[in-house]
Amino acid sequence: MSASTLTAASLRKPIIGWAFYDWANSAFATTVMVAFFPVFFKQYWSADVSVQESTFWLGITNGAASFLLAIMAPLLGTIGDHGGARLRFLLVFTILGVLATGALSLVGHGAWPWAALLFALASIGFWGGIIFYDSLLIDVAPRERMDAVSGLGYACGYLGGGALLVINVWMTLDPATFGLQDATAAVKASFVSVALWWALFSIPTFLWVKERASIRGAVPQLFSVSLARESFSELARTFREIRRYRGVWLFLLSYWLYIDGVNTIQKMAVDYGMSLGLTTSRLIQAILLVQFIGFPASLLFGWLGQRISPLVGIFICIGVYTLVTIYATQLTTDIEFFIMAIAIGCVQGGIQALSRSYYGRLIPPERSGEFYGFYNMMGKFAAVLGPLLVGTTALLTNSSRLAILSIVILFVAGAALLRYSTRQVTVEGEGGERAGTSAH
């Protein structure tokens, strides 16, 4: 049955199963990565070392895990394109993330090296799984519904991650209600809850999502020397054919620019809020606000991409981010910070969802794992230029406001390159053939 003839009824379970994974693993992103781990690492696990040293090791942990995943992503994607391998690799990385997250609850006071190691392993499980999860979008969604399905995934992620974060914050504020001794016990219990949430809600994904048949054949073993050798060969071939996928690579470059701006704002927001004098509780409120606004906003942008064009939605999001960056230079109160959080919540899921689905329209479906590996590689490396630009501008101008304003360059350059990339490829459904098919 071709994608064009699939009915809504036949797609219901695969799509729901696929979106459930976003609901499941987003708990790690919100509770562990954003809210609890950075604070708990400083105040509990590394309380006996200097603030500078704990910051250094936390940065090394994040950087090492991100760099490892970035350089491995294309190869992992290539391996995953063999029949049946993407779901199996998703399972492997899920198990790694779940076990490492749960094990964080066992790390005692002062044992920061173990905490750092387990967090790195959990992060590898999280980001590694996303490589294969993203590539499965093409398997569960027909081309004409790809934008809406991608938006549904991000919407579920915002809602699921936000829902568990509310419970976890409640646990830390009122541990006695949950039969816990104190806030420390509550944070450790939160790590366990994330592991259980991630594992439980991933089950529909592995039960209901089915991969399309691969022209590369089935993989008898998940790991083998011959499979790795063949995947390296296929990856090298893609690099040699890069000029024949011109539209794809131009999009990836534009994505790298504007998503770097998005990532820079995300990473700076909490620190900027603290500089305004916001308390931890107010910052968590802002994080929750972004989560719950992101749920309907992601659905809305998915609908916009399906009904009009994903490119229209991406350009709208870039425009809003540009205005938000300019607005951020004028912030002076916590109310203004919350207004900024609302604006970010409206477009953060939209730009991520539509970028993922638009990219899926450009690539050859039988090589989706490989190409989404490159996509995720660009996403992981999209955390370098923004901070460098901000830091350099601050140093040269001695102005934090001009430093923030410099992020606009990334959005403008990304939008301009995206506009240029659309002239290099005609997307099927808008009057032409799928980009990249000329390479076959």
C-alpha positions in Angstrom: 0.0 0.0 0.0 1.6 3.3 -1.0 1.7 6.4 1.2 -0.8 8.1 -0.9 -3.4 5.4 -0.5 -3.1 5.0 3.3 -6.2 5.9 5.2 -6.5 7.8 8.4 -7.6 4.6 10.2 -4.6 2.6 9.0 -2.3 5.3 10.1 -3.7 6.0 13.5 -1.8 3.5 15.6 1.6 4.0 13.9 1.3 7.8 14.2 0.2 7.6 17.8 2.9 5.1 18.6 5.5 7.3 17.0 4.3 10.5 18.8 4.3 8.6 22.1 8.1 8.5 22.0 8.3 12.3 22.1 5.9 12.2 25.1 8.2 9.6 26.7 11.7 11.0 26.2 10.8 14.7 26.7 10.6 14.0 30.4 14.4 13.6 30.4 14.8 16.9 28.5 12.6 18.9 30.9 13.1 17.3 34.4 16.8 16.2 34.0 18.6 18.3 31.5 16.8 21.6 32.0 15.5 21.7 35.6 17.1 19.4 38.1 20.5 18.0 37.0 22.4 21.3 36.6 21.3 22.5 40.0 21.7 19.2 41.8 25.1 18.7 40.3 26.3 22.0 41.8 24.5 21.9 45.1 24.7 18.2 46.0 27.1 16.0 43.9 29.9 18.6 43.6 29.2 20.7 46.7 32.7 20.0 48.0 34.5 21.5 45.0 34.7 25.0 43.8 31.9 26.5 41.7 34.4 27.1 38.8 35.5 23.5 38.9 31.9 22.1 38.9 31.0 24.4 36.1 34.1 23.2 34.1 33.2 19.5 34.5 29.6 20.0 33.8 30.6 21.8 30.6 33.0 19.1 29.7 30.3 16.4 30.3 27.8 18.2 28.0 30.4 19.0 25.4 31.9 15.5 25.2 28.5 13.8 24.9 27.3 16.3 22.2 30.5 16.1 20.2 30.5 12.3 20.3 26.9 12.2 19.1 27.5 14.8 16.4 30.4 12.9 14.8 28.6 9.5 15.1 25.1 10.7 13.9 25.6 10.2 10.2 27.2 6.8 10.6 24.5 5.7 13.0 21.8 6.8 10.6 23.5 5.0 7.7 23.6 1.8 9.8 20.0 2.3 10.7 18.9 2.4 7.1 19.3 -1.4 6.8 16.1 -3.2 7.2 14.7 -3.3 10.7 17.7 -1.6 12.2 16.3 1.8 13.1 13.7 0.5 15.5 16.3 -1.8 17.1 18.8 0.9 17.5 16.1 3.2 18.9 15.5 0.4 21.5 19.2 0.1 22.4 19.6 3.9 22.9 16.3 4.0 24.9 17.5 1.3 27.2 20.8 3.1 27.7 19.0 6.4 28.5 16.5 4.8 30.9 19.1 2.8 32.8 21.5 5.7 33.2 18.8 8.1 34.2 17.5 5.8 36.9 21.0 5.1 38.1 21.4 8.8 38.9 19.2 8.3 41.9 21.9 6.0 43.4 24.8 8.5 43.2 25.7 9.8 46.7 26.8 13.2 48.0 30.1 14.3 46.5 30.3 11.6 43.9 30.2 14.0 41.0 32.4 11.9 38.6 29.8 9.2 38.7 27.0 11.7 38.3 28.8 13.2 35.3 29.4 9.8 33.7 25.8 8.7 34.1 24.4 12.0 32.8 26.7 11.7 29.7 25.4 8.1 29.1 21.8 9.2 29.5 22.3 12.1 27.1 23.8 9.8 24.6 20.8 7.6 25.0 18.5 10.5 24.5 20.1 12.2 21.5 21.1 8.9 19.9 17.5 7.7 20.0 16.3 10.9 18.4 18.4 10.2 15.3 16.3 7.0 14.6 13.1 8.5 16.0 13.3 11.4 13.5 14.0 9.1 10.6 10.9 7.0 11.3 8.7 10.0 10.6 8.8 9.1 6.9 7.7 5.5 7.7 4.6 6.5 9.7 3.4 9.6 7.9 2.4 10.0 4.2 3.9 12.9 2.5 0.8 15.1 2.6 0.5 14.7 6.4 4.2 14.9 7.4 4.0 18.4 8.8 1.0 17.7 10.9 2.5 14.5 12.3 5.8 16.1 13.0 3.9 18.9 14.9 2.0 16.3 16.8 5.2 14.7 18.0 6.6 18.0 19.3 3.2 18.8 20.9 3.2 15.5 22.7 6.7 16.2 23.9 5.9 19.5 25.3 2.8 18.2 27.1 4.4 15.0 28.4 7.6 16.7 29.5 5.7 19.5 31.1 3.2 17.2 32.9 5.9 15.2 34.6 7.9 18.3 35.4 4.9 19.7 37.3 4.7 16.5 39.4 8.5 16.5 40.0 8.5 20.1 41.1 5.6 19.4 43.4 7.6 16.5 44.9 10.5 18.8 45.7 8.3 21.5 47.2 6.2 19.1 49.3 8.1 15.8 49.7 6.1 14.7 52.7 3.0 14.4 50.5 4.8 11.8 48.5 6.2 10.0 51.5 9.7 11.4 50.9 12.1 12.6 53.6 13.3 15.8 52.0 13.9 17.7 48.8 17.1 15.7 48.1 15.1 12.5 48.2 12.5 14.1 46.0 15.0 15.0 43.3 16.4 11.4 43.4 12.9 10.0 43.1 12.3 12.4 40.2 15.2 10.7 38.3 13.5 7.3 38.9 10.2 8.8 37.7 11.7 10.0 34.5 13.3 6.6 33.8 9.9 4.8 34.4 8.0 7.4 32.3 10.5 7.1 29.4 10.3 3.3 29.5 6.6 3.0 29.9 5.5 5.4 27.3 8.0 4.1 24.7 6.2 0.8 24.6 3.6 1.9 22.0 6.4 3.0 19.7 7.9 -0.4 19.6 4.6 -2.2 19.3 2.9 0.0 16.7 5.6 1.6 14.5 6.7 -0.5 11.5 9.6 0.2 9.2 9.2 0.1 5.5 11.1 -2.5 3.6 14.7 -1.5 2.9 16.4 -1.9 -0.4 19.5 -2.7 1.6 18.1 -5.8 3.0 17.6 -7.0 6.5 20.3 -7.0 9.2 21.0 -10.4 10.7 23.0 -8.8 13.6 22.6 -5.4 15.2 26.4 -4.9 15.5 28.9 -6.5 13.2 32.2 -5.5 11.5 30.8 -6.1 8.1 27.8 -3.8 8.8 30.0 -1.0 10.1 32.3 -1.4 7.0 29.4 -1.2 4.6 27.9 1.8 6.4 31.2 3.7 6.2 31.3 3.0 2.5 27.8 4.2 2.0 28.5 7.3 4.1 31.6 8.1 2.0 29.5 7.7 -1.2 27.0 10.3 0.1 29.8 12.8 0.7 31.0 12.2 -2.8 27.5 12.9 -4.2 26.9 16.0 -2.2 26.6 18.2 -5.2 23.7 16.1 -6.5 21.8 16.9 -3.3 22.4 20.6 -3.5 19.0 21.6 -2.2 19.3 19.3 0.8 22.7 20.6 1.9 21.8 24.2 1.4 18.8 23.6 3.7 21.1 22.0 6.2 23.3 25.0 6.2 20.4 27.4 6.6 19.0 25.1 9.4 22.4 25.2 11.1 22.3 29.0 11.2 18.8 29.7 12.4 18.6 26.7 14.8 21.9 28.0 16.3 20.1 31.2 17.1 17.2 29.2 18.6 19.6 27.2 20.8 21.6 30.2 21.9 18.4 31.9 23.1 17.3 28.7 24.9 20.7 28.4 26.7 20.9 32.1 27.6 17.3 32.5 28.8 17.7 31.1 32.3 21.0 32.9 32.8 19.4 36.1 31.5 16.5 35.7 33.8 18.8 35.2 36.8 20.5 38.5 35.9 17.1 40.2 36.1 16.8 38.8 39.7 14.3 36.1 39.0 14.1 33.3 41.6 14.5 29.6 40.8 10.7 29.2 41.3 9.9 32.0 38.8 12.4 30.5 36.3 10.7 27.1 36.6 7.4 28.8 36.1 8.7 30.3 32.9 10.0 26.9 31.7 6.5 25.4 32.4 4.9 28.2 30.5 7.0 27.5 27.4 6.1 23.8 27.7 2.3 24.2 27.9 2.1 27.0 25.3 4.3 24.8 23.0 1.7 22.1 23.0 -1.1 23.9 21.1 1.4 26.0 19.2 3.2 22.9 17.7 -0.2 21.5 16.6 -1.1 24.8 15.0 2.2 25.1 13.1 1.8 21.5 12.0 -1.6 22.3 10.6 -0.2 25.5 8.9 2.6 23.4 7.3 0.1 20.9 6.0 -2.5 23.3 4.8 -0.3 26.1 3.4 3.5 25.3 3.4 6.1 24.3 5.9 8.3 27.0 4.6 5.8 29.7 5.4 5.7 28.4 9.0 9.5 28.3 9.3 9.8 31.9 8.0 7.1 33.1 10.5 9.0 31.4 13.3 12.3 33.0 12.3 10.6 36.4 12.1 9.2 36.0 15.6 12.6 34.9 17.0 14.2 37.9 15.4 11.7 40.2 17.1 12.1 38.3 20.4 15.9 38.8 20.2 15.4 42.6 19.7 12.8 42.7 22.5 15.2 40.8 24.9 17.7 43.7 24.7 15.0 45.9 26.4 14.0 43.6 29.3 14.1 45.0 32.8 11.3 43.2 34.7 10.1 39.7 35.3 6.8 40.4 33.6 8.7 41.3 30.4 10.7 38.1 30.8 7.4 36.1 31.0 6.2 37.9 27.8 9.3 36.7 26.1 8.8 33.2 27.4 5.2 33.2 25.9 6.5 34.4 22.5 9.2 31.7 22.5 6.6 29.0 23.5 4.5 30.0 20.5 7.3 29.3 18.0 9.9 27.0 19.5 8.0 23.7 18.7 6.8 25.1 15.4 10.3 25.8 14.0 11.6 22.4 15.2 8.6 20.4 13.9 8.4 22.1 10.5 12.2 21.9 9.9 12.0 18.2 10.6 9.1 17.6 8.3 10.3 19.9 5.5 13.6 18.1 5.5 11.8 14.8 5.2 10.2 16.0 2.0 13.7 16.7 0.5 15.5 13.4 1.2 15.3 10.0 -0.5 13.1 7.8 1.8 15.2 4.7 1.5 18.1 6.7 3.0 16.2 8.6 5.7 18.3 7.3 8.6 21.5 8.4 7.0 20.1 11.8 6.0 18.5 12.4 9.4 21.9 11.5 10.9 23.3 14.5 9.0 20.3 16.6 10.2 20.9 15.7 13.8 24.7 16.3 13.4 24.0 19.9 12.2 21.6 20.3 15.2 24.3 19.2 17.6 26.9 21.5 16.1 24.4 24.3 16.1 25.5 25.4 19.6 28.9 26.8 18.6 28.5 29.9 16.4 25.9 31.6 18.6 27.7 31.7 21.9 30.9 32.6 20.0 29.2 35.5 18.3 27.6 36.7 21.6 30.9 36.4 23.5 33.0 38.2 20.8 30.4 41.0 20.5 30.4 41.5 24.2 34.2 41.6 24.3 34.4 44.1 21.4 31.6 46.4 22.4 31.5 45.9 26.2 27.7 45.8 25.9 25.6 42.8 26.9 22.6 44.2 25.0 24.6 44.4 21.7 25.8 40.9 22.4 22.3 39.6 22.5 21.3 41.6 19.5 24.1 39.9 17.5 22.0 36.7 17.5 19.8 38.4 14.9 22.6 37.9 12.4 22.0 34.1 12.6 18.3 34.4 11.9 18.7 36.8 9.0 21.5 34.7 7.4 19.6 31.5 8.0 16.4 33.0 6.4 18.3 34.3 3.4 20.0 30.9 2.8 16.7 29.1 3.3 15.1 31.3 0.7 18.0 30.6 -1.7 17.8 26.9 -1.1 14.2 26.8 -2.1 15.3 27.9 -5.6 17.5 24.8 -5.9 14.9 22.2 -5.3 11.3 21.7 -6.2 9.4 19.8 -3.5 6.9 17.2 -4.5 3.4 18.4 -3.7 4.3 21.9 -4.9 4.7 21.0 -8.5 7.8 18.9 -8.8 9.7 15.7 -7.9 11.4 14.8 -4.6 14.8 16.4 -4.2 17.6 14.0 -4.3 15.9 11.5 -6.6 18.2 12.5 -9.4 21.0 10.8 -7.5 19.5 7.4 -8.0 
